[in-house]
Amino acid sequence: MTDDEMQRLASIIVDKIFERQDELDEELMAEWQLEILEQTELPNERDELNRLEEMLTKAISEDEFELAATLHKKIIKIKTK
């Protein structure tokens, strides 16, 4: 194997490692956000609904679509009680 081929292989391996780390970071962040949502839930449904709707707006504006989907599900759950 030539030096050039080894360099290309090394680059491919490093790229794969960084891609996987990004995936794991996203999963961890999603789990962490869900945990925070559950721990900070407000006792009053109306207040909780307002809080979730504000968070949903912010999540959408920041392109946090996984968080937005989770928030949307929580909002629907409260509204359909």
Order of alpha helices (4+ residues) and beta strands (2+ residues): alpha-alpha-alpha
